[in-house]
Amino acid sequence: MELYTPEALITEDEISLRIQALGNAITKDFEDEDLVVICVLKGAFVFCSDLIKKINRPISLEFISLSSYGDSTNSSGNVRLEMDITANIEGKNVLIVEDIVDTGLTIKTLMDIMAVRKPKTVKLASLLFKPVKLKHPVKIDYLGFEIEDKFVIGYGLDYAGRYRELPYIGILNAGN
Ligand code: PRP
């Protein structure tokens, strides 16, 4: 099987610089506060692991798993909660970490789930935002990059379960 090297959209160095800036902003905004970071599996795990290293605040880390795409390149329109966090977030500052906001359905669903648990604050960090696909208005407090309407892979993002291990954001070409 031939090794396929996807074309880069955002390089490792660009990602790294942007994450440092996001980490600085989060550190400043949460001065004298603790944070519960919620990593949205699976796609956000790479971004989240790099981001928390740049946040100079006391953090507790939680994981949640929501899925809408299955093995397709289009959202199914249904979001399943596959795995919940274990912590009580009532009265806490919550930072949700996503890899991409596309239609906005996943994050809208997640925000609704979180709101009934009465956190003190809820903020969103997303590495990528694809505005052309947005159907559900979302406020991204800490955004890495706005991108055009290409199917992106790598740095945690997959196509049919593949390419999450790429160290950069690449573009999936038809036929690969
Ligand atoms: C992807 C991505 C976001 C969501 C964004 O998750 O990680 O959570 O889709 O799309 P939306 O804004 O249209 O809802 P996916 O369902 O592919 O699961 P995964 O993270 O486990 O790959």
Residues whose N, C-alpha, C, O or C-beta is under 5 A from the ligand:
A	BS01	PRP	V40 L41 K42 G43 L66 S67 S68 Y69 S75 D99 I100 V101 D102 T103 G104 L105 T106 I107
